[in-house]
Amino acid sequence: MDFENAYKKYKDGVATEEETAFVEQELEKARKMTEIIDAYESKKAISDDCDEDKIRRAQKKYAKKNTLKILLISVAVLFASAAIILSAVFGTAFGAANKNRNYSQTQAEQIALDYVAREYGGSTKLAVEESEKSIEYSSDLRHSVYVYEVKVRIGFLTEVEITINAKTGEVVKVEID
C-alpha cells in the first residue's frame, strides 16, 4: 500500500478501514521517530519517572563507592609516605646509634655498679634491679647514641638510677630515690 495515496484518501475522508488503520499506524511511527530525534538533539534520555529514580540511585551509589575508593587510596598513600619518611629519618638515627655503641648492656651494668660503690660506699650489698637500652636523638641524627638506664639497689631502701652513654661509657645522669 502506498502511503501518499492512502494519506490523501484519509485526509479527504474517503479511505477504507484498512487504509485508515495503515495511515494511523504510520503516523504513530512518525510521532515516535520525532520524539527520538528531538530527545537526541536535546541530549535528553528518553525515560519515565521510574527510570530517572533508578538512575539517580545508581549514580549516588556509584558516587559513594567512588568516593570511598578515593578516600581509602589516599589514606593508604599517606601511610606509605609516612612510613617511608619515618624509616628514612629514624633508620639513620638507629644506624648511627648502632655504629656509635662501644659498650654492651652488661658492661654498662658493671660501670653502674662500680660508680655506686665508689660514690656511695661499697660496704652495703649492691644489686642491678633493672637495665634497659634507649636511643638518645641529637639534632644531627648521625650523632645519635644509645644510652643504658640502669637501676641499682643499695640495701633495701635506696635505689639509684644511672644513665650511661653507650659510646663513651660515661655516667650521664644520676637520680637517687
Secondary structure in CASP SS format (residue, H / E / C, confidence):
PFRMAT SS
TARGET T0000
AUTHOR 0000-0000-0000
METHOD secondary structure of the structure
MODEL  1
M C 1.00
D C 1.00
F H 1.00
E H 1.00
N H 1.00
A H 1.00
Y H 1.00
K H 1.00
K H 1.00
Y H 1.00
K H 1.00
D H 1.00
G C 1.00
V C 1.00
A C 1.00
T C 1.00
E H 1.00
E H 1.00
E H 1.00
T H 1.00
A H 1.00
F H 1.00
V H 1.00
E H 1.00
Q H 1.00
E H 1.00
L H 1.00
E H 1.00
K H 1.00
A H 1.00
R H 1.00
K H 1.00
M H 1.00
T H 1.00
E H 1.00
I H 1.00
I H 1.00
D H 1.00
A H 1.00
Y H 1.00
E H 1.00
S C 1.00
K C 1.00
K C 1.00
A C 1.00
I C 1.00
S C 1.00
D C 1.00
D H 1.00
C H 1.00
D H 1.00
E H 1.00
D H 1.00
K H 1.00
I H 1.00
R H 1.00
R H 1.00
A H 1.00
Q H 1.00
K H 1.00
K H 1.00
Y H 1.00
A H 1.00
K H 1.00
K H 1.00
N H 1.00
T H 1.00
L H 1.00
K H 1.00
I H 1.00
L H 1.00
L H 1.00
I H 1.00
S H 1.00
V H 1.00
A H 1.00
V H 1.00
L H 1.00
F H 1.00
A H 1.00
S H 1.00
A H 1.00
A H 1.00
I H 1.00
I H 1.00
L H 1.00
S H 1.00
A H 1.00
V H 1.00
F H 1.00
G H 1.00
T H 1.00
A H 1.00
F H 1.00
G H 1.00
A H 1.00
A H 1.00
N H 1.00
K H 1.00
N C 1.00
R C 1.00
N C 1.00
Y C 1.00
S C 1.00
Q H 1.00
T H 1.00
Q H 1.00
A H 1.00
E H 1.00
Q H 1.00
I H 1.00
A H 1.00
L H 1.00
D H 1.00
Y H 1.00
V H 1.00
A H 1.00
R H 1.00
E H 1.00
Y H 1.00
G C 1.00
G C 1.00
S C 1.00
T C 1.00
K C 1.00
L E 1.00
A E 1.00
V E 1.00
E E 1.00
E E 1.00
S E 1.00
E E 1.00
K E 1.00
S E 1.00
I E 1.00
E E 1.00
Y C 1.00
S C 1.00
S C 1.00
D C 1.00
L H 1.00
R H 1.00
H H 1.00
S C 1.00
V E 1.00
Y E 1.00
V E 1.00
Y E 1.00
E E 1.00
V E 1.00
K E 1.00
V E 1.00
R E 1.00
I E 1.00
G C 1.00
F C 1.00
L C 1.00
T E 1.00
E E 1.00
V E 1.00
E E 1.00
I E 1.00
T E 1.00
I E 1.00
N E 1.00
A C 1.00
K C 1.00
T C 1.00
G C 1.00
E C 1.00
V E 1.00
V E 1.00
K E 1.00
V E 1.00
E E 1.00
I E 1.00
D C 1.00
END
